[in-house]
Amino acid sequence: MPSEKIISQMPGAIRYVNDVLALVDVVQIYDNSSHAEPFTSIAFIDHDELQIQQQPLPDWAKVILVNYW
């Protein structure tokens, strides 16, 4: 899939992730945008307790985690 298509769909996908986070007890969030370091763990949520594992967070992650600040 062309990267432009993926980027254009991100706002909608982020909205769905926000909805799902409200339904789960534990979640691990990864950033796979780096070819050198794919699947980098950036945040962990355990029963509404946020643990940041990478600073600075990518902008998209800040949007997803807005309810946990």
C-alpha positions as CSV (number, residue, x, y, z in Angstrom):
1,M,0.0,0.0,0.0
2,P,1.4,3.5,-0.8
3,S,2.6,5.4,2.2
4,E,0.3,8.4,1.2
5,K,-2.7,6.1,1.5
6,I,-1.6,4.9,4.9
7,I,-1.0,8.4,6.2
8,S,-4.4,9.6,4.9
9,Q,-6.1,6.9,6.9
10,M,-4.3,7.5,10.2
11,P,-6.8,10.0,11.7
12,G,-9.6,7.5,11.4
13,A,-7.5,4.6,12.7
14,I,-6.4,6.7,15.7
15,R,-10.0,7.4,16.6
16,Y,-10.7,3.6,16.7
17,V,-7.7,3.0,18.8
18,N,-9.0,5.6,21.3
19,D,-12.3,3.7,21.4
20,V,-10.6,0.3,22.0
21,L,-8.3,1.6,24.8
22,A,-11.4,2.2,26.9
23,L,-12.3,-1.5,26.6
24,V,-9.1,-3.2,27.5
25,D,-7.3,-3.6,30.8
26,V,-3.7,-4.0,29.5
27,V,-2.2,-2.7,26.3
28,Q,1.4,-2.4,24.9
29,I,1.9,0.3,22.2
30,Y,4.6,-0.1,19.6
31,D,6.1,2.2,17.1
32,N,7.2,0.4,13.9
33,S,8.1,3.5,11.9
34,S,11.8,2.9,12.0
35,H,13.4,0.4,9.7
36,A,16.5,0.3,11.9
37,E,14.4,-0.4,15.1
38,P,11.0,-1.8,14.2
39,F,8.5,-2.7,16.9
40,T,9.9,-0.3,19.5
41,S,7.8,-0.4,22.7
42,I,6.8,3.2,23.5
43,A,4.0,2.9,26.1
44,F,2.3,0.4,28.4
45,I,-1.1,0.8,30.0
46,D,-2.1,-1.4,32.9
47,H,-5.6,-0.7,34.4
48,D,-5.5,3.0,33.4
49,E,-1.9,3.4,34.7
50,L,0.3,4.8,31.9
51,Q,4.0,3.9,31.7
52,I,5.9,5.8,29.0
53,Q,8.8,3.7,27.7
54,Q,10.2,6.1,25.1
55,Q,10.7,9.9,25.1
56,P,9.8,11.8,23.2
57,L,6.6,10.1,22.2
58,P,5.7,10.3,18.6
59,D,2.9,12.8,17.9
60,W,0.4,10.1,17.0
61,A,1.0,8.4,20.3
62,K,0.3,11.6,22.2
63,V,-3.1,11.7,20.4
64,I,-3.8,8.1,21.4
65,L,-2.8,8.6,25.0
66,V,-4.4,12.0,25.6
67,N,-6.9,10.5,28.1
68,Y,-4.1,9.1,30.2
69,W,-2.1,12.3,31.0
